Amino acid sequence: MSLRIKESAIFREQQENNPCFTFLSLLPNLSIYSPLFPLLHLPSHSSQSPFNLLQFFLPPLEKNSRVNIAVNNHSMYWLSRLWFGSTTRATENMDSSIAQGPDDDRPASAQQFAQFGAGCFWSVELAFQRLPGVTKTEVGYSQGLLHNPSYGDVCSGTTRHSEVVRVHYDPKECSYESLLDAFWARHDPTTPNRQGNDVGTQYRSGIYYYTPEQEKAARESLEQQQKKLNRKIVTEILPAKKFYRAEEYHQQYLEKGGRFGFKQSSSKGCNDPIRCYG
């Protein structure tokens, strides 16, 4: 299983009362429970300590916490099955009629929306921020079944959301085709539900269109890209659905410094290499 630890430390205030933390801290060595590891999709290393296994269970934290962990899908699922995860919120908000509805937000006057999924939304957003004619970018969740999802919900792998960037652009200064070029250049469209070490349905490749003109341009662009590649493109092209803006700490994450505090330029036309996580 793939696990991306975005920012790591040992403790933080928000987790002190977490029941799974308490449970794991009471176990000095989990090797005697190794027969359960395949069921939980955990590695069967006899030397695993409770604190090493925390990375498989702790949910993602808020902006100022000292740990920010994206858990793998299977572990989050089984944690919920063992009653350590919070399922109440997900159950209450499982209204797919809302989540699957169209994006009914409206862009500013004389501007248009575009929406793309191309793996972890941090680096994708920065690539679009740098494009002349792009006036605003937002990262969020779309195409899923859960109304008003959190980052933890999306990382659970049970909501079918994609991590997306919603781009606000001025069509007089930036063509939709320019956005498509940036989209293809930023990721590998031939890997299903995966970009590099990031694995999960939320990392799938997708173009989510708002108009028939965008759909036509997207399909034509995909055909042209396919001619350049010897592997099948798996990018989905679907109508844009309700956009749920991600937590504030995700917005312009790399521009604000990423996990190491080194800010990356969002200046128009900047060609500096993008460090994916900071």
C-alpha positions in Angstrom: 0.0 0.0 0.0 1.2 3.5 -0.7 1.4 6.1 2.1 2.3 9.7 1.6 3.4 11.4 4.8 3.2 15.1 4.0 4.5 16.5 7.3 5.7 14.4 10.2 6.4 14.6 13.9 5.4 12.4 16.8 2.6 14.2 18.8 0.2 17.1 18.5 -2.6 18.5 20.6 -5.5 17.4 18.3 -4.7 13.7 18.7 -4.3 13.4 22.4 -7.9 12.2 22.8 -8.0 10.1 19.7 -9.2 6.6 20.7 -7.0 4.8 18.2 -4.0 6.6 19.5 -4.8 5.6 23.1 -5.4 2.0 22.0 -2.1 1.7 20.1 -0.2 3.4 22.9 -1.2 0.7 25.3 0.4 -2.0 23.1 4.2 -2.2 23.5 4.6 -4.6 20.6 2.0 -5.6 18.1 3.8 -8.7 16.8 1.4 -11.0 18.7 -1.4 -9.5 16.6 0.4 -10.2 13.3 -2.3 -12.7 12.1 -4.7 -9.7 11.9 -2.3 -7.6 9.7 -3.4 -9.1 6.4 -7.0 -8.4 7.3 -6.1 -4.8 8.1 -3.8 -4.5 5.1 -0.9 -3.7 7.4 2.7 -4.8 6.9 3.5 -8.0 8.8 6.8 -6.7 10.3 7.3 -8.3 13.7 9.2 -5.3 15.0 6.4 -2.8 14.3 5.8 -0.6 17.4 2.5 1.2 18.1 4.1 4.5 17.2 5.3 3.2 13.8 1.8 2.0 13.1 0.2 5.3 14.0 1.0 6.5 10.4 -1.6 3.9 9.2 -4.4 5.2 11.3 -4.2 8.9 12.2 -6.5 11.1 10.2 -5.3 14.2 8.5 -5.0 17.3 10.7 -5.7 20.9 10.5 -3.4 23.7 9.4 -1.3 24.4 12.5 -0.9 20.8 13.7 2.5 19.2 14.0 1.5 16.1 12.0 -0.3 16.0 8.7 -0.7 12.5 7.4 -2.6 11.2 4.4 -3.6 7.7 5.3 -3.9 4.9 2.8 -7.4 3.9 1.7 -7.5 0.4 3.0 -6.3 1.2 6.5 -8.8 4.1 6.9 -11.6 1.7 5.7 -10.7 -1.0 8.2 -10.2 1.5 11.0 -13.8 2.6 10.5 -14.9 -1.0 10.5 -13.2 -1.4 13.9 -15.0 1.7 15.3 -11.9 3.9 15.6 -12.9 6.0 12.6 -15.7 8.6 12.7 -18.5 7.4 10.4 -21.3 9.5 11.7 -20.5 12.5 9.6 -20.0 10.5 6.5 -23.4 8.8 7.0 -25.2 12.0 7.6 -23.8 13.6 4.5 -24.0 10.7 2.1 -26.4 12.5 -0.2 -25.2 11.8 -3.7 -28.0 13.8 -5.3 -26.3 16.9 -4.0 -22.7 15.8 -4.6 -23.5 14.6 -8.1 -25.2 17.7 -9.1 -23.6 20.3 -11.4 -21.2 22.9 -10.2 -23.7 25.8 -9.7 -21.2 28.4 -8.6 -20.7 31.3 -10.9 -17.3 32.8 -12.0 -16.7 36.6 -12.0 -18.0 38.6 -14.8 -16.3 38.0 -18.2 -14.5 34.9 -16.7 -15.0 31.2 -17.0 -14.4 28.1 -14.9 -12.3 25.1 -15.8 -11.7 22.0 -13.6 -9.0 19.4 -13.7 -7.8 16.4 -11.7 -4.2 15.4 -12.2 -3.0 13.8 -8.9 -2.2 15.7 -5.7 -3.8 19.1 -6.2 -0.9 21.1 -4.6 1.5 21.1 -7.5 -1.3 21.1 -10.2 -2.6 24.3 -8.7 0.7 26.1 -8.8 1.1 25.2 -12.5 -2.2 26.9 -13.2 -1.4 29.8 -11.0 1.6 30.7 -13.2 -0.5 30.8 -16.4 -1.1 34.3 -17.8 -4.9 34.9 -17.9 -5.6 32.7 -14.9 -7.1 35.1 -12.3 -7.8 32.6 -9.4 -7.3 29.0 -8.5 -9.0 26.8 -5.9 -8.3 23.3 -4.8 -11.1 21.0 -3.7 -13.0 17.8 -4.2 -15.5 16.8 -6.8 -17.1 13.9 -8.7 -17.8 12.0 -5.5 -20.8 10.7 -3.6 -20.5 12.5 -0.3 -21.9 16.0 0.3 -19.5 18.4 1.9 -16.5 16.0 2.3 -13.5 16.6 4.4 -9.9 15.7 3.4 -10.1 12.7 5.7 -13.3 11.5 4.0 -11.7 11.8 0.5 -8.5 10.0 1.7 -10.6 7.1 3.0 -11.2 6.0 -0.6 -14.9 5.4 0.0 -16.4 8.7 -1.4 -15.1 8.5 -5.0 -14.0 12.1 -5.0 -11.2 13.4 -7.1 -8.7 16.0 -5.9 -9.3 18.8 -8.4 -8.2 22.4 -9.2 -10.9 24.8 -10.2 -9.4 27.5 -12.5 -10.9 30.9 -13.0 -9.6 32.4 -16.2 -10.2 35.2 -18.6 -10.8 33.7 -22.1 -9.6 36.9 -23.7 -6.2 36.4 -22.2 -6.0 32.6 -21.7 -7.5 30.0 -24.1 -9.0 26.8 -22.8 -6.5 25.0 -25.0 -3.7 26.6 -23.0 -5.2 25.2 -19.8 -5.3 21.8 -21.5 -1.7 22.0 -22.4 -0.7 22.8 -18.8 -2.9 19.9 -17.7 -1.2 17.3 -19.9 2.3 18.6 -19.1 1.7 18.3 -15.3 1.0 14.6 -14.9 1.0 11.1 -16.4 -2.4 10.5 -17.9 -1.8 6.8 -18.5 -1.6 5.6 -14.8 -5.1 4.7 -13.4 -5.7 6.2 -10.0 -2.1 7.0 -9.5 0.5 9.8 -9.8 4.0 8.7 -8.7 3.7 7.4 -5.1 0.3 8.8 -4.7 -2.2 6.0 -5.1 -6.0 6.2 -4.8 -9.1 7.1 -6.7 -8.7 10.7 -5.6 -5.5 11.0 -7.7 -7.2 9.9 -11.0 -6.8 12.0 -14.2 -9.8 13.9 -15.2 -11.0 16.9 -17.3 -14.4 18.2 -16.0 -16.0 20.5 -18.5 -18.6 23.3 -18.0 -19.6 23.9 -21.6 -20.0 21.8 -24.8 -17.2 23.8 -26.3 -14.9 22.7 -23.4 -16.0 19.1 -23.9 -15.2 19.2 -27.6 -11.8 20.8 -27.0 -11.0 18.3 -24.3 -11.8 15.2 -26.4 -9.9 16.6 -29.4 -6.9 17.3 -27.1 -7.0 13.8 -25.7 -6.9 12.4 -29.2 -3.9 14.4 -30.1 -2.1 13.4 -26.9 -2.8 9.8 -27.5 -1.0 9.9 -30.8 2.2 11.0 -28.9 2.0 8.1 -26.3 2.5 4.4 -26.6 0.3 3.7 -23.6 -3.5 4.2 -23.3 -4.6 7.4 -21.8 -7.1 6.8 -18.9 -8.2 10.4 -18.4 -11.9 10.7 -17.8 -13.8 13.5 -19.5 -17.0 14.3 -17.6 -19.3 17.2 -16.8 -18.1 19.4 -13.9 -20.0 18.4 -10.8 -20.4 20.2 -7.4 -17.1 21.6 -6.3 -16.3 21.4 -2.6 -13.5 23.8 -1.7 -10.8 22.0 0.3 -9.6 23.1 3.8 -7.9 26.5 3.8 -4.4 25.1 4.5 -4.6 23.3 1.2 -5.2 26.5 -0.8 -2.1 27.8 -2.6 -0.1 25.3 -0.4 3.2 25.5 -2.3 3.0 29.2 -2.8 2.7 29.5 1.0 5.7 27.3 1.6 4.6 23.7 1.5 5.8 21.3 4.1 9.3 22.7 4.4 8.5 26.4 4.5 10.2 27.2 1.2 7.8 29.3 -0.8 7.5 28.7 -4.5 6.8 31.4 -7.0 3.3 31.8 -8.5 4.4 34.6 -10.8 3.0 34.6 -14.2 5.3 32.9 -16.7 7.5 31.5 -14.0 9.4 28.4 -15.2 11.0 27.3 -11.9 10.7 23.6 -11.3 7.8 22.7 -9.1 8.6 20.8 -6.0 5.5 18.7 -5.6 5.2 18.8 -1.8 7.3 21.7 -0.9 
